[in-house]
């Protein structure tokens, strides 16, 4: 755990430039895949043995644990950069900015563009460059780069953008999280039911303020000695699958234990670094990975603060409807709230929220954000 000195707090307060969110966008694919669509699948365990349970029972247990009832897949002619572009267009319009004024485009993803009926990952040119080209931005000063950082990639992109803005290197940054996990999931692995497709985009802009607003603090950690391969690429669970292709694989138990133990500590550290009171946090927007895991993380965060009662609606969830779209889950959730599509949730000026994510690496990050206005 870091020890944030008075000097650190002084430096943070002396810099009067803050990063604020001025626009958001998302792309939610139209193709709805329900749990019942997996009834004809044959699932194998990691040892290559058919799971000796009725598929209906496997699906029922899966839904009880994850709360996923359906997920979204892209159309056959779409790729991750295509849907990233769609979310970016909305964010730019939402922010009311000239696209040529963007200083950076940061795209978080893990597998690049994977085309239909192919597991070949394509990352050259970068997805950020592809988005810039699709947007028709001519400004050579709009710098593009990608961030492969597991599921916390979009949030790490936000952190990188904040560094650019705080240093004076940028005034406007577009950060996108996009993924088509349906193209890299093993149809013979029951974990494939977790994965979904989607994209979310956010515009960050520099704002001069006498009081801290926008991004107040952030913390990131990476654990690799024992945790690096909790998520990895491997062959199909089906030993009869002869194609030389790799699919996303997960050690669910180890990932769950790591997340519920470590994420709460990182969230607490970021709140302490921001110098705000825990009871002033109105929302916690966490990566939509697994409802059971997210609930356990939330309970442990409150336990760290010796809080017994968890306020209703403090942790908005979309996983039951949209599944786990990796880097896209948090920016999509943020956009849905800010555009009034989740009426039970809203933000007002002065509200403080926490973003948090965990994923391949293993990486964890947490950002404390305050809406300007109060």
Residue pairs with C-beta under 8 A, 6 or more apart in sequence:
1 265
1 269
2 219
2 269
2 273
4 272
4 273
8 273
9 275
12 212
12 217
13 212
15 166
16 208
16 209
16 210
17 165
17 166
17 168
17 206
17 207
17 208
18 165
18 166
18 206
18 207
18 208
18 209
18 212
18 213
18 214
18 215
19 161
19 162
19 165
19 166
19 173
19 204
19 205
19 206
19 207
19 214
19 215
20 204
20 205
20 206
20 207
20 213
20 214
20 215
20 372
21 202
21 203
21 204
21 214
21 334
21 369
22 94
22 95
22 96
22 97
22 203
22 204
22 205
23 91
23 92
23 93
23 94
23 95
23 96
23 97
23 202
23 203
24 90
24 91
24 94
24 200
24 201
24 202
24 203
24 331
24 334
24 335
24 338
24 339
25 86
25 87
25 88
25 89
25 90
25 91
25 92
25 93
25 94
25 200
25 201
25 202
25 335
26 87
26 90
26 198
26 199
26 200
26 201
26 328
26 331
26 332
26 335
26 336
27 83
27 84
27 86
27 87
27 90
27 198
27 199
27 200
28 72
28 198
28 322
28 332
29 72
29 73
29 74
29 75
29 78
29 83
29 197
29 198
30 72
30 75
31 72
31 73
31 74
31 75
32 70
32 71
32 72
33 70
33 71
33 72
33 73
33 182
33 196
34 69
34 70
35 59
35 62
35 63
35 68
35 69
35 70
35 193
36 59
38 55
38 59
38 193
39 55
39 56
39 59
40 55
41 55
41 187
41 188
42 50
42 55
42 188
42 238
43 50
43 51
43 55
43 58
43 188
43 189
43 190
43 237
44 50
44 51
44 188
44 189
44 236
44 237
44 238
44 239
45 51
45 237
46 237
46 249
48 237
48 238
48 239
51 58
51 190
58 190
59 193
62 68
62 190
62 193
63 69
65 290
65 291
65 292
66 193
66 194
66 290
66 291
66 292
66 319
67 291
67 292
67 317
67 319
67 320
68 193
68 194
68 291
68 319
68 320
68 323
68 324
69 320
69 321
70 320
70 321
70 322
70 323
71 193
71 195
71 196
71 197
71 322
71 323
71 324
71 325
72 196
72 197
72 198
72 322
72 323
72 325
73 180
73 182
73 196
73 197
74 82
74 83
74 180
74 182
74 197
76 116
77 116
78 180
79 113
79 114
79 115
79 180
80 109
80 111
80 112
80 113
80 114
80 127
80 178
80 179
80 180
80 199
81 107
81 113
81 127
81 130
81 131
81 134
81 178
82 134
83 178
83 180
83 197
83 198
83 199
84 107
84 109
84 127
84 130
84 131
84 176
84 178
84 199
84 201
85 130
85 131
85 134
85 135
86 199
87 176
87 178
87 199
87 200
87 201
87 331
87 335
88 105
88 131
88 135
88 174
88 176
88 201
89 135
90 201
90 335
91 174
91 201
91 202
91 203
91 335
92 99
92 135
92 174
92 203
94 203
94 339
95 203
95 205
97 172
97 203
97 205
99 135
99 136
99 137
100 137
100 138
100 139
100 142
101 139
101 171
101 172
102 137
102 139
102 142
102 172
102 173
102 174
103 141
103 142
103 143
103 164
103 169
103 170
103 171
103 172
103 173
104 142
104 143
104 144
104 145
104 161
104 164
104 170
104 173
104 174
105 128
105 131
105 132
105 137
105 142
105 143
105 144
105 145
105 173
105 174
105 176
106 128
106 144
106 145
106 146
106 147
106 157
106 160
106 161
106 173
106 174
106 175
106 176
107 126
107 127
107 128
107 131
107 144
107 145
107 146
107 147
107 157
107 176
107 177
107 178
108 146
108 147
108 148
108 149
108 153
108 154
108 156
108 157
108 175
108 176
108 177
108 178
108 327
109 127
109 146
109 147
109 148
109 153
109 177
109 178
109 179
109 326
109 327
110 148
110 150
110 153
110 179
110 326
110 327
110 360
111 121
111 179
111 180
111 181
111 183
111 184
112 121
112 122
112 123
112 127
113 121
113 122
113 123
113 127
113 130
114 120
114 121
114 122
114 180
114 183
114 184
115 122
115 183
116 183
118 183
119 183
119 184
119 245
119 246
119 247
121 184
123 146
126 144
126 145
126 146
127 146
127 178
128 144
128 145
128 146
128 176
129 144
131 144
131 176
132 142
132 144
147 153
147 156
147 157
147 160
149 156
149 157
149 327
149 359
149 361
149 363
150 231
150 326
150 359
150 360
150 361
150 362
150 363
151 287
151 289
151 324
151 326
151 327
151 329
151 357
151 358
151 359
151 360
152 220
152 287
152 327
152 357
152 358
152 359
152 361
152 363
152 364
152 365
153 177
153 326
153 327
153 359
154 175
154 176
154 177
154 200
154 202
154 327
154 328
154 330
154 331
154 357
155 287
155 330
155 355
155 356
155 357
155 365
155 367
156 220
156 363
156 365
157 175
157 176
157 177
158 175
158 202
158 204
158 215
158 218
158 355
158 367
159 218
159 220
159 365
159 367
161 170
161 173
161 175
161 204
162 204
162 215
162 218
164 170
164 173
165 171
165 173
165 204
165 205
165 206
170 206
171 205
171 206
172 203
172 204
172 205
172 206
173 203
173 204
173 205
174 201
174 202
174 203
175 201
175 202
175 203
175 204
175 331
176 199
176 200
176 201
176 202
176 331
177 199
177 200
177 201
177 326
177 327
177 328
177 329
177 330
177 331
178 198
178 199
178 200
178 327
178 328
179 197
179 198
179 199
179 325
179 326
179 327
179 328
180 197
181 195
181 196
181 197
181 248
181 324
181 325
181 326
182 195
182 196
182 197
183 197
184 195
184 233
184 247
184 248
185 191
185 192
185 195
185 247
185 248
186 192
186 236
186 237
186 238
186 247
186 248
186 249
188 236
188 237
188 238
188 241
189 236
189 237
189 247
189 249
191 248
191 249
191 250
191 252
192 247
193 323
194 289
194 290
194 323
194 324
195 248
195 323
195 324
195 325
195 326
196 322
196 323
196 324
196 325
197 325
197 328
198 322
198 325
198 328
198 329
198 332
199 325
199 328
199 332
200 327
200 328
200 329
200 330
200 331
200 332
200 333
200 334
200 335
201 331
201 335
202 331
202 334
204 214
204 215
207 213
207 214
207 372
209 372
212 370
213 370
213 371
213 372
214 369
214 370
214 372
215 367
215 368
215 369
216 274
216 275
216 276
216 352
216 368
216 369
216 370
217 270
217 271
217 273
217 274
217 275
217 367
217 368
218 270
218 273
218 365
218 366
218 367
218 368
219 266
219 269
219 270
219 273
219 365
219 366
220 266
220 363
220 364
220 365
220 366
221 262
221 266
221 363
221 364
221 365
222 361
222 362
222 363
222 364
223 258
223 262
223 361
223 362
223 364
224 361
224 362
227 254
227 258
227 361
227 362
228 361
228 362
229 251
230 250
230 251
230 254
230 255
230 258
230 360
230 362
231 248
231 249
231 250
231 251
231 255
231 359
231 360
231 362
232 248
232 249
232 360
233 246
233 247
233 248
233 249
234 246
234 247
234 249
235 241
235 245
235 246
235 247
236 243
236 245
236 247
255 362
256 290
256 293
256 296
258 358
258 362
259 289
259 293
259 297
259 358
259 364
260 293
260 296
260 297
260 300
261 300
262 358
262 364
263 286
263 297
263 300
263 301
263 356
263 358
263 364
263 366
264 297
264 300
264 301
264 303
264 304
265 304
266 356
266 364
266 365
266 366
267 284
267 301
267 354
267 356
267 366
268 301
268 304
268 305
269 366
270 354
270 366
270 367
270 368
271 278
271 281
271 354
271 368
273 368
274 368
276 352
276 368
276 370
278 305
278 307
279 307
280 352
281 314
281 352
281 353
281 354
281 368
282 314
282 347
282 351
282 352
282 353
283 314
283 315
283 316
283 345
283 347
283 351
283 353
283 354
284 298
284 301
284 314
284 315
284 353
284 354
284 356
285 315
285 316
285 330
285 333
285 334
285 353
285 354
285 355
285 356
286 294
286 297
286 298
286 315
286 330
286 355
286 356
286 357
287 294
287 329
287 330
287 356
287 357
287 358
287 359
288 294
288 317
288 318
288 319
288 322
288 323
288 324
288 325
288 329
288 330
288 333
289 319
289 324
289 329
289 358
289 359
290 319
290 324
291 317
291 319
291 320
294 315
294 317
294 319
295 315
297 356
298 310
298 314
298 315
299 310
302 308
302 310
313 344
313 345
316 333
316 337
316 342
316 345
318 329
318 332
318 333
318 336
318 342
319 329
322 329
322 332
325 332
326 359
330 355
330 357
333 342
335 341
336 342
337 345
337 346
337 347
338 347
340 346
347 353
347 371
348 371
348 373
349 371
349 372
349 373
349 374
350 370
350 371
350 373
350 374
351 370
351 371
352 368
352 369
352 370
352 371
353 368
353 369
353 371
354 366
354 367
354 368
354 369
355 365
355 366
355 367
355 369
356 364
356 365
356 366
356 367
357 363
357 364
357 365
357 366
358 364
